[in-house]
Amino acid sequence: MSTLAPQTQDPAAQGPAPLEDPLYYLRNFEWVLAWVSHRYEDLLPEPERDFIQAAQALPGASRGLLARMVMRKGDLFRPEALKYPELGDTVSVAEPLRRQGWLDTQPILALEDLFRLVTWNNLKAPLAPWLRDLGLTPSTTRKGEALTQLQALAPEPRTMAGWGLPNQSVWRLEVMPLCDRLRWLFFGNPYQDWSEFVLTELGWYQYEPVVFDERARAVHSRTELETYWQLLECRRQWQEEESPEAVMPRLPSEPSDNPWLSRHYHRLLFKLGRHWERAGEWGQARALYETCTYPGARGRRLRVLERQEAFEAALALATEAQQAPESEAEAQQLERLVPRLRRKLFNEKAARAASPEAEQISLALPVSDGVEQAVQAHLSQPEAPIYYTENTLLTGVFGLLCWEPVFQPVPGAFFHPFQRGPADLYWPEFYQRRADAFDACLEMLDDGRYVAQIWRNFREKWGRQSPFVFWGALDEERLALALECIPSEHLKLCFRRLLHDVKANRAGLPDLIQFFPSTRAYRMIEVKGPGDRLQDNQKRWLAFFHRHEMPVAVCYVTWRASEQGEEGTE
């Protein structure tokens, strides 16, 4: 009897299977099939619908073997590696899969697949004639060398029998691409896999429960679904081959009516453009950047124009961009680029704008493996402790205060129960789509309510996945000190800046923070070791702190050769 939930029920109510169930993997696989069928039944193409229906009719052990293979990497398997006590004899259990046409027990294998699946001891004899023709002695030739030499001959793919191994078996799961498409549809991305179920059941991952409705679907038509799958196939091919020439002809038309799909499309264009840029193919890169709307594409286009010495076109585009920079990062880039272009075109010598200087600390310390830890140990005092926090403390306090808006089930944000955060987290519209909810949380910083809100979420949400809260770096002690020593108005300023551009501003924060509980004060410390320089995102945060008179220092460290020498000085 099938374990699939009736299609009139929402499988989210059932949840994944516990690991105590010996067939937990089958229950989870069928739970995904039920989820996808329930939510996308009207969009699924016939092959996918037929597969789900046929899977329900298989004998239980055959369904278990199918799930086992689907959850492993690749589509080629040695039968002897598919022995599971709860399923019984592998060969007989696989027969219903073969009759369905889902399992090829005599697949055609390329040379590379053969070498990956069969040990060198078993390959030496059948490949000996080829090896001898190449002047190689099978008994003394290493497997890697043999593969390299045989690849030069480019032998045609053939069955195991054709390779001279009639007594050895390899199976190919023909429905693996179809199952990949169903997995992609469930997760809404190509990188999450079936291990999510096990890690969640083991308690390694906990996810915030989110209410799903029909608006939560990633795609809303058959055309959009096919476009999504096509984009992910292109992305997989790109990751395997890194060849824009192979990917570009397979790209679908731009899915402009679906913002989520459009984001996928333009992100892939951006990656292809970066490849051509790194390869020095300026014309190819420029053409892609001109059509790409992914954040940062205009900045890359400006770099390419400068590399091409198209200074007039670059200045015109940069001047246009200055009227409405897409981000602080782009504005920072333009501040450097425009004077450089004007100097090249008109020989102008523009005065460099003075950048605000943070307080500086200079230390000469004994050589250490970690420069941040060395500074922490040197400056920390019992009455003024220092913690290594980098990008975890301020973002963590923000995530605890604004937990509800972050996980608000706005359309197109959550597609399945295993999301660490909303799918539109890095979109320019992330804040605007939840503005009322975020503003309500930030208003708590004005009247003191934020402290109770943060502690409540700290206790109730402990351990749940979040794009902002990293539990291992946020214990009660440092959270209590942060809430006691950092003024609420400073938190509010930082949180507003974080919301302005989450992707750029969640990084670049100072390495250390020092608390002064007796005066309810603090200072942040960015640490730079010998030869290390401030990065652009760090400079932007330092300028922000300086502008708002928030205490921050940059500590420059040099190493002493021995314990003897001058003490570090501030």
Helices and strands as residue ranges (DSSP letters): G 11-13, H 24-40, H 46-57, H 60-70, E 76-77, G 79-81, H 90-99, E 103-104, H 111-117, H 120-133, H 143-153, E 171-173, H 176-187, H 195-201, G 214-216, H 222-241, H 244-247, G 248-250, H 259-278, H 282-291, H 297-307, H 311-323, H 328-346, E 359-366, H 371-379, E 386-388, H 393-401, H 403-406, G 432-434, H 435-447, H 450-460, G 471-473, H 476-485, H 488-500, H 502-505, E 512-516, E 521-528, H 536-547, E 552-560
